Amino acid sequence: MRDTFAPLADARVRPLLVGHLLGRLTPGMMVLAIVLAVREAGYDYATAGLVAGGHQLGVALGSPLQGRVADAVGHRRVLVPDGAVYLAGAVGLAIALGAGLAGPVLAALALGVGLASPPMTACTRAALGATYGPGRDRERAFVLTVVNVELGFIAGPLLTGLLAAAAGGAAAVVGAGAAVAVGTLVYASAPRDGATAAQGRLRAALRPRGLVEVLGAPGLIAVVAAYMAVAATFGAFDLFAAAVAEGFGRPSLAGTYIALIAVASLIGGLFYGARVWAGTLRVRMRRLTAWFALALAPVPFVAGDPVLLGVALAVSGALIGPLNVCGFQLIDDLSPPSARAEAQSWIQASVYLGGAAGGALGGVVIDVAGPRPAMLVGVVSSLIAVVVLGRSRVLRRLEA
């Protein structure tokens, strides 16, 4: 297990990983903060899903372009300005919520905030892939990025709950914006080397025809589609957790459930990274996704019992970390060397787009039929990912 943390001793990547850790608080905070702030302002769950989905859609639309530009001009020249704009947008959204603007207007504002979201995770994994190359060192470094993600989803929701309880949901929205702005500054303090430096020219990066060019890399679009399907589960779950916690009369319990999944995922990721596993990355990712769908199946049936629900969520959460360790390495292997951040950002885009769709659908399902059926969205979408990974001829041909 000690070897898993070896990358933290490497001065080249330590600031990247620490900055990434701080930046990952924001995804763990923002959706829940928006939901709590919207509900606090008196809107229904459909509006909460619409506004949260607007933010996720903005991140999904902006991430590939942000990653493409980061590859071209260097990570620092994109991340630091993005962090400042994102924080300003979060403040503006909080003010708009206090003013009681219409739901569609709030969703449009949230979309604008999401467009400015710094591609922290994509840049970090791109830099780590360029620094280490395929092998155990890269896998250990990617395990730490998964740990950062899960620490963000552990501390983020808890911090959101504390901020919302102390100062209101709007304050939690601002706090989420501040976290990623600070993270970009820490990331920018890393030693300057080729892993984060410019790989091309800005003019070429902004060519309209080139914005989806990287998806032509063999096998990449199949992994992106699989991640989008899995992410719909997460979007539906955010609304499910908030609705179930409200039904228990303890709204802050939503953050606890999200954090529980993150703890389980973190432990699962560390366990996975501590040993070498048989099978190709595609086969392992497909197998883990199938187990994830199976573990989710009991969740709707135990939603009335807080303890049983927690157990079911912990079991399913333990599979997320290993799934991501496989998936992120697979993306790095499929990425063109000059477009690593862009390729990783497409995974981020697919996660947010899938989350936006799952959240919007989950909100409508909850308003119509209650929270339990909302998690069936996650089961079905995860099974779709299993089919995509299993039937992709390109991925099967590449691993052969």
ABEGO torsion letter per residue (X at the ends): XAAAAAAAABAAAAAAAAAAAAAAAAAAAAAAAAAAAAAAAGBBAAAAAAAAAAAAAAAAAAAAAAAAAAAAAEAAAAAAAAAAAAAAAAAAAAAAAAAGBBAAAAAAAAAAAAAABBBAAAAAAAAAAAAAEBEAAAAAAAAAAAAAAAAAAAAAAAAAAAAAAAAEAAAAAAAAAAAAAAAAAAAAABBBBAAABBABBAAAAABAAAAAAAAABBGAAAAAAAAAAAAAAAAAAAAAAAAAAAAAGBAAAAAAAAAAAAAAAAAAAAAAAABBBBEBAAAAAAAAAAAAAAAAAAAAAAAABAAAAAAAAAAAAAAAAAAAAAAAAAAAAABBAAAAAAAAAAAAAAAAAAAAAAAAAAAAAAAAAEAAAAAAAAAAAAAAAAAAAAABAAAAAAAX
